[in-house]
Amino acid sequence: MAELQKHRNPKTVQPNMTRLAGTITIGAAGAVGAQTDTRNAGITFAKNAGAGRYDATIHRGYRRFISGHASMIGPTVGTVPNAAKLAYLTGVPAAAAAGTAGLSTFSIVCTAADGATATNPTSGDIVNWELFVSDSP
């Protein structure tokens, strides 16, 4: 099934900006248990051999990275996700932000609460991610 056309908003400073977003539900041993489907997100994640690292392939390259973020969502009401784990976008080169090189891959790294020690989230934790990209330089 073809990927859905992403929304473009001509009333913004970045009229050709495209929002890509979704979630990754963590399975056993930090594996990708489920993720927002390719048709809706335009991105597929695979668990990297490194602790807490999830590599993304964007199914359609974009000319410029505008902004993005990743965060953890706890599956249990009132409980911080897996001892306050954090999630970060990585692997976005400065040239992609400047619009001089395209963006077709990136990673999300999950860490312990210290923000420095990469670690796998607990099964059932959810990683929320959002990426803003553009075809304009």
Residue frames as a rotation matrix with the C-alpha (Angstrom) as fourth column:
MET 1
0.582 0.814 0.000 0.00
0.814 -0.582 0.000 0.00
0.000 0.000 -1.000 0.00
ALA 2
-0.021 -0.600 0.800 1.35
0.546 -0.677 -0.493 3.44
0.838 0.427 0.341 -0.92
GLU 3
-0.641 -0.300 -0.707 2.49
0.759 -0.382 -0.527 5.91
-0.112 -0.874 0.472 1.71
LEU 4
0.489 0.863 -0.129 -0.01
0.850 -0.505 -0.152 8.63
-0.196 -0.035 -0.980 2.58
GLN 5
0.024 -0.417 0.908 0.69
0.505 -0.779 -0.372 12.14
0.863 0.467 0.192 1.33
LYS 6
-0.375 -0.232 -0.897 2.00
0.921 -0.203 -0.332 14.19
-0.105 -0.951 0.290 4.23
HIS 7
0.671 0.733 -0.109 0.28
0.733 -0.678 -0.049 17.46
-0.110 -0.048 -0.993 5.16
ARG 8
-0.570 -0.769 0.289 1.83
0.788 -0.611 -0.072 20.71
0.232 0.187 0.955 3.98
ASN 9
0.372 0.693 -0.617 0.76
0.832 -0.544 -0.109 24.04
-0.411 -0.473 -0.779 5.48
PRO 10
-0.030 -0.403 0.915 1.18
0.825 -0.526 -0.205 27.07
0.564 0.749 0.348 3.18
LYS 11
0.717 0.378 0.586 0.42
0.040 -0.861 0.507 29.47
0.696 -0.340 -0.632 6.07
THR 12
0.822 -0.494 -0.283 3.67
0.396 0.138 0.908 28.78
-0.410 -0.858 0.309 7.93
VAL 13
0.426 -0.782 -0.455 7.19
-0.667 -0.611 0.425 30.15
-0.611 0.123 -0.782 7.69
GLN 14
-0.764 -0.633 0.124 8.12
-0.428 0.641 0.637 26.76
-0.483 0.434 -0.761 6.19
PRO 15
0.103 0.945 -0.311 5.28
-0.928 -0.021 -0.373 26.15
-0.359 0.327 0.874 3.68
ASN 16
0.269 -0.047 -0.962 6.85
-0.638 0.740 -0.215 22.94
0.722 0.671 0.169 2.36
MET 17
-0.607 -0.486 0.629 7.39
-0.793 0.323 -0.516 21.52
0.048 -0.812 -0.582 5.83
THR 18
0.164 0.593 -0.788 6.31
-0.360 0.780 0.512 17.92
0.918 0.200 0.341 6.33
ARG 19
-0.063 -0.100 0.993 5.61
-0.996 0.077 -0.055 16.40
-0.070 -0.992 -0.105 9.74
LEU 20
-0.011 -0.007 -1.000 6.54
-0.216 0.976 -0.004 12.76
0.976 0.216 -0.012 10.22
ALA 21
-0.354 -0.069 0.933 5.57
-0.923 -0.136 -0.360 11.23
0.152 -0.988 -0.015 13.56
GLY 22
0.354 0.529 -0.771 4.79
-0.325 0.843 0.429 7.98
0.877 0.099 0.470 15.31
THR 23
0.444 -0.169 0.880 5.61
-0.876 0.125 0.466 5.59
-0.188 -0.978 -0.092 18.10
ILE 24
-0.232 -0.500 -0.834 7.74
-0.407 0.829 -0.384 2.52
0.883 0.251 -0.396 18.75
THR 25
0.721 0.431 0.542 6.42
-0.682 0.304 0.665 0.05
0.122 -0.849 0.513 21.33
ILE 26
-0.303 -0.953 0.016 9.29
-0.917 0.287 -0.276 -1.82
0.258 -0.098 -0.961 22.94
GLY 27
0.706 0.471 -0.529 9.19
-0.378 0.882 0.282 -5.62
0.599 0.001 0.801 23.04
ALA 28
0.934 -0.356 -0.020 11.35
0.245 0.601 0.761 -8.20
-0.259 -0.716 0.648 24.81
ALA 29
0.160 -0.987 0.006 15.06
0.829 0.138 0.543 -7.40
-0.536 -0.082 0.840 25.20
GLY 30
-0.236 -0.238 -0.942 14.56
-0.025 -0.968 0.251 -3.91
-0.971 0.083 0.222 23.74
ALA 31
-0.770 -0.032 0.637 13.34
0.597 0.318 0.737 -5.19
-0.226 0.948 -0.226 20.37
VAL 32
-0.779 0.596 -0.196 10.84
-0.627 -0.727 0.281 -3.25
0.025 0.342 0.940 18.26
GLY 33
-0.704 0.592 0.392 7.55
0.258 0.727 -0.636 -4.81
-0.662 -0.347 -0.665 19.34
ALA 34
0.281 0.780 0.560 5.33
0.938 -0.099 -0.332 -2.57
-0.204 0.618 -0.759 17.21
GLN 35
-0.726 -0.474 -0.498 5.61
0.353 -0.879 0.322 0.74
-0.591 0.058 0.805 15.41
THR 36
0.200 0.754 -0.626 3.47
-0.336 -0.547 -0.767 3.23
-0.920 0.364 0.144 13.55
ASP 37
0.399 -0.024 0.917 3.01
0.633 0.731 -0.256 1.65
-0.664 0.682 0.307 10.14
THR 38
-0.613 -0.774 0.159 5.03
0.599 -0.325 0.732 2.82
-0.514 0.544 0.663 7.15
ARG 39
-0.213 0.610 0.764 1.96
0.863 -0.250 0.440 4.08
0.459 0.752 -0.473 5.34
ASN 40
0.797 0.603 -0.034 1.18
0.529 -0.669 0.523 6.57
0.292 -0.435 -0.852 8.10
ALA 41
0.690 -0.575 -0.438 4.70
0.194 -0.437 0.878 7.42
-0.697 -0.692 -0.190 9.32
GLY 42
0.918 -0.362 -0.163 6.91
-0.270 -0.266 -0.925 7.04
0.292 0.893 -0.342 6.23
ILE 43
-0.079 -0.957 0.278 9.67
-0.921 -0.036 -0.389 5.59
0.382 -0.286 -0.879 8.41
THR 44
0.778 0.213 -0.591 10.68
-0.015 0.947 0.321 2.09
0.628 -0.241 0.740 9.46
PHE 45
0.289 -0.664 0.689 12.70
-0.952 -0.271 0.138 1.43
0.095 -0.697 -0.711 12.63
ALA 46
0.583 -0.222 -0.781 15.01
0.095 0.974 -0.205 -1.51
0.807 0.045 0.589 13.33
LYS 47
0.950 -0.291 0.112 16.72
-0.137 -0.068 0.988 -2.32
-0.280 -0.954 -0.104 16.62
ASN 48
0.400 -0.901 -0.164 20.46
-0.586 -0.114 -0.802 -1.74
0.705 0.417 -0.574 16.35
ALA 49
0.276 -0.376 -0.884 22.90
0.505 0.840 -0.199 -4.09
0.818 -0.391 0.422 18.12
GLY 50
-0.763 -0.576 0.293 23.90
0.106 -0.558 -0.823 -1.19
0.637 -0.597 0.487 20.39
ALA 51
-0.546 0.548 -0.634 22.01
0.823 0.210 -0.527 -0.78
-0.155 -0.810 -0.566 23.66
GLY 52
-0.039 0.684 -0.728 18.96
0.484 -0.625 -0.613 1.45
-0.874 -0.376 -0.307 23.36
ARG 53
-0.636 -0.289 -0.715 19.54
-0.394 -0.675 0.624 2.36
-0.664 0.678 0.315 19.71
TYR 54
0.194 0.767 0.612 16.84
0.530 0.443 -0.723 2.27
-0.826 0.464 -0.321 17.02
ASP 55
-0.802 -0.566 -0.191 17.85
0.104 -0.448 0.888 3.04
-0.588 0.692 0.418 13.43
ALA 56
0.263 0.949 -0.171 15.32
0.093 -0.202 -0.975 4.71
-0.960 0.241 -0.142 11.13
THR 57
-0.807 -0.349 0.476 15.02
0.507 0.004 0.862 4.54
-0.302 0.937 0.174 7.36
ILE 58
-0.163 0.733 -0.660 12.94
-0.331 -0.671 -0.663 7.31
-0.929 0.111 0.352 5.82
HIS 59
-0.007 0.214 0.977 11.19
0.622 0.766 -0.163 5.82
-0.783 0.607 -0.139 2.82
ARG 60
0.615 0.098 0.783 11.42
0.700 -0.525 -0.484 9.03
0.363 0.846 -0.391 0.87
GLY 61
-0.350 -0.850 -0.394 14.48
0.935 -0.341 -0.095 11.24
-0.054 -0.401 0.914 1.33
TYR 62
0.821 0.566 -0.075 13.96
0.568 -0.823 -0.003 14.89
-0.064 -0.040 -0.997 2.22
ARG 63
0.350 -0.703 0.619 16.18
0.440 -0.460 -0.771 17.80
0.827 0.543 0.148 1.32
ARG 64
-0.444 -0.489 0.751 16.26
-0.328 -0.691 -0.644 19.48
0.834 -0.532 0.146 4.71
PHE 65
-0.191 0.305 -0.933 15.86
0.878 0.478 -0.024 18.61
0.439 -0.824 -0.359 8.39
ILE 66
0.066 0.282 0.957 14.00
-0.101 -0.952 0.288 21.36
0.993 -0.115 -0.034 10.26
SER 67
-0.380 -0.211 0.900 13.53
-0.902 -0.132 -0.412 19.96
0.206 -0.968 -0.140 13.76
GLY 68
0.188 0.487 -0.853 12.55
-0.185 0.871 0.456 16.89
0.965 0.072 0.253 15.71
HIS 69
-0.310 -0.278 0.909 12.41
-0.941 -0.046 -0.335 15.18
0.135 -0.960 -0.247 19.06
ALA 70
-0.130 0.288 -0.949 11.92
0.029 0.958 0.287 11.86
0.991 0.010 -0.132 20.79
SER 71
-0.378 0.056 0.924 10.50
-0.894 -0.282 -0.349 11.10
0.241 -0.958 0.157 24.22
MET 72
-0.929 0.052 -0.365 9.37
0.132 0.972 -0.196 8.20
0.345 -0.231 -0.910 26.36
ILE 73
-0.087 0.949 0.302 5.74
-0.815 -0.243 0.527 7.42
0.573 -0.200 0.795 27.16
GLY 74
-0.885 -0.201 0.420 4.94
-0.440 0.657 -0.613 5.24
-0.152 -0.727 -0.670 30.17
PRO 75
-0.600 0.675 -0.430 2.29
-0.051 0.504 0.862 2.55
0.799 0.539 -0.268 29.67
THR 76
-0.192 0.506 -0.841 1.12
0.909 0.415 0.042 2.66
0.370 -0.756 -0.540 33.31
VAL 77
0.504 0.484 0.715 -0.83
0.194 -0.870 0.452 5.61
0.842 -0.089 -0.533 34.74
GLY 78
0.921 -0.087 0.378 1.20
-0.369 -0.500 0.783 7.53
0.121 -0.861 -0.493 37.32
THR 79
0.603 -0.750 0.273 4.40
0.380 0.571 0.728 5.60
-0.702 -0.335 0.629 36.65
VAL 80
0.339 -0.599 -0.726 7.47
-0.762 -0.627 0.162 7.17
-0.552 0.498 -0.669 35.07
PRO 81
0.905 0.043 -0.424 8.58
-0.338 0.679 -0.651 5.10
0.260 0.732 0.629 32.05
ASN 82
0.697 -0.624 -0.354 11.27
0.544 0.781 -0.306 2.61
0.467 0.020 0.884 33.03
ALA 83
0.324 -0.576 -0.750 13.03
0.827 -0.212 0.520 4.55
-0.459 -0.789 0.408 35.79
ALA 84
0.648 0.059 -0.759 12.90
-0.058 -0.990 -0.126 7.88
-0.759 0.126 -0.639 33.92
LYS 85
-0.170 -0.668 0.725 14.51
0.794 0.343 0.502 6.78
-0.584 0.661 0.472 30.67
LEU 86
0.135 0.115 -0.984 15.15
-0.341 -0.927 -0.155 9.48
-0.930 0.356 -0.086 28.08
ALA 87
0.308 -0.037 0.951 15.10
0.804 0.545 -0.239 9.34
-0.509 0.838 0.197 24.26
TYR 88
0.060 -0.403 -0.913 17.10
-0.246 -0.893 0.378 11.45
-0.967 0.202 -0.153 21.81
LEU 89
0.989 0.102 0.111 17.33
0.093 0.168 -0.981 11.88
-0.119 0.980 0.157 18.02
THR 90
0.130 -0.985 -0.110 20.85
-0.190 -0.133 0.973 11.24
-0.973 -0.105 -0.205 16.73
GLY 91
-0.374 -0.419 0.827 22.56
0.642 0.527 0.557 10.90
-0.670 0.739 0.072 13.37
VAL 92
0.765 0.575 0.289 21.20
0.622 -0.546 -0.560 14.12
-0.165 0.609 -0.776 11.88
PRO 93
-0.248 -0.959 0.138 24.14
0.966 -0.233 0.116 15.87
-0.079 0.162 0.984 10.17
ALA 94
-0.226 0.072 -0.971 24.50
0.266 -0.955 -0.132 19.67
-0.937 -0.288 0.197 10.29
ALA 95
-0.964 -0.168 -0.207 24.42
-0.152 -0.294 0.944 19.70
-0.219 0.941 0.258 6.47
ALA 96
-0.541 0.839 0.056 20.87
0.751 0.452 0.482 18.25
0.379 0.303 -0.874 6.57
ALA 97
0.138 0.562 -0.816 19.80
0.827 -0.519 -0.218 21.09
-0.546 -0.645 -0.536 8.87
ALA 98
-0.421 -0.390 -0.819 21.45
-0.067 -0.887 0.457 23.61
-0.904 0.248 0.347 6.55
GLY 99
0.647 0.760 -0.070 19.67
-0.180 0.063 -0.982 22.15
-0.741 0.647 0.178 3.53
THR 100
0.133 -0.681 -0.720 22.91
-0.981 -0.195 0.004 21.29
-0.143 0.705 -0.694 1.73
ALA 101
-0.884 -0.318 -0.343 22.55
-0.369 0.925 0.091 17.51
0.288 0.207 -0.935 2.18
GLY 102
0.014 0.972 -0.233 19.46
-0.548 0.203 0.812 15.35
0.837 0.116 0.535 2.26
LEU 103
-0.544 -0.075 0.836 18.15
-0.802 0.339 -0.492 13.28
-0.246 -0.938 -0.245 5.15
SER 104
0.075 0.579 -0.812 17.16
-0.673 0.630 0.387 9.65
0.736 0.517 0.437 4.66
THR 105
0.185 -0.038 -0.982 18.30
0.547 0.834 0.071 7.99
0.816 -0.550 0.175 7.91
PHE 106
-0.132 -0.302 0.944 18.62
-0.718 -0.628 -0.301 8.85
0.684 -0.717 -0.134 11.59
SER 107
-0.435 -0.037 -0.900 18.57
0.430 0.869 -0.243 7.07
0.791 -0.493 -0.362 14.94
ILE 108
0.525 0.482 0.701 16.86
-0.537 -0.452 0.712 7.31
0.661 -0.751 0.022 18.29
VAL 109
-0.478 -0.693 -0.540 18.96
0.153 0.539 -0.828 6.50
0.865 -0.478 -0.151 21.34
CYS 110
0.716 0.686 0.124 17.33
-0.092 -0.084 0.992 5.72
0.692 -0.722 0.003 24.69
THR 111
-0.419 -0.905 0.068 19.35
-0.092 -0.033 -0.995 6.40
0.903 -0.423 -0.070 27.81
ALA 112
-0.181 0.253 -0.950 19.15
0.952 0.286 -0.106 6.03
0.245 -0.924 -0.292 31.55
ALA 113
0.770 0.594 -0.231 18.00
0.637 -0.730 0.246 9.06
-0.023 -0.337 -0.941 33.55
ASP 114
0.129 -0.802 -0.583 21.58
0.414 -0.491 0.767 10.41
-0.901 -0.340 0.268 33.51
GLY 115
0.835 0.299 -0.461 21.17
-0.255 -0.532 -0.807 11.09
-0.487 0.792 -0.368 29.76
ALA 116
0.120 -0.904 -0.409 24.56
-0.981 -0.172 0.094 9.54
-0.155 0.390 -0.908 29.03
THR 117
-0.717 -0.401 0.571 24.28
-0.403 0.906 0.130 5.77
-0.569 -0.137 -0.811 29.47
ALA 118
-0.315 0.598 -0.737 22.57
-0.860 0.149 0.488 4.12
0.402 0.788 0.467 26.49
THR 119
-0.872 0.101 0.479 20.19
-0.218 0.796 -0.565 1.42
-0.438 -0.597 -0.672 27.69
ASN 120
-0.769 0.635 -0.069 17.27
0.241 0.390 0.889 -0.60
0.591 0.667 -0.453 26.35
PRO 121
-0.389 0.741 0.547 13.82
-0.881 -0.473 0.013 0.51
0.268 -0.477 0.837 27.46
THR 122
-0.729 0.233 0.644 11.66
-0.250 0.786 -0.566 -2.00
-0.638 -0.573 -0.514 29.31
SER 123
-0.849 0.493 0.189 9.21
0.458 0.510 0.728 -4.15
0.263 0.705 -0.659 27.38
GLY 124
0.103 0.977 -0.187 5.96
0.995 -0.103 0.010 -2.20
-0.009 -0.187 -0.982 27.04
ASP 125
-0.160 -0.219 -0.963 7.57
0.283 -0.944 0.167 1.26
-0.946 -0.246 0.213 27.13
ILE 126
0.600 0.416 0.683 6.69
0.781 -0.123 -0.612 3.49
-0.171 0.901 -0.399 24.18
VAL 127
-0.557 -0.750 -0.357 9.07
0.529 -0.652 0.543 5.81
-0.640 0.114 0.760 22.33
ASN 128
0.666 0.746 -0.002 7.27
0.544 -0.488 -0.682 8.80
-0.510 0.454 -0.731 20.81
TRP 129
-0.487 -0.873 -0.027 9.03
0.590 -0.351 0.727 10.59
-0.644 0.338 0.686 17.95
GLU 130
0.763 0.644 -0.048 8.39
0.420 -0.552 -0.720 13.55
-0.490 0.530 -0.692 15.64
LEU 131
-0.428 -0.892 0.145 10.42
0.636 -0.183 0.749 14.88
-0.642 0.413 0.646 12.74
PHE 132
0.702 0.556 -0.445 9.89
0.077 -0.681 -0.729 18.02
-0.708 0.477 -0.521 10.64
VAL 133
-0.388 -0.808 0.443 11.49
0.549 0.183 0.815 17.92
-0.740 0.560 0.373 7.19
SER 134
0.464 0.517 -0.720 11.24
-0.263 -0.695 -0.669 19.85
-0.846 0.500 -0.186 3.93
ASP 135
0.429 -0.304 0.851 11.95
0.850 0.456 -0.265 19.55
-0.307 0.836 0.454 0.23
SER 136
0.859 -0.138 0.493 12.98
0.102 -0.897 -0.429 23.23
0.501 0.419 -0.757 0.15
PRO 137
-0.032 -0.979 -0.200 16.58
0.593 0.143 -0.793 24.24
0.805 -0.144 0.576 1.02
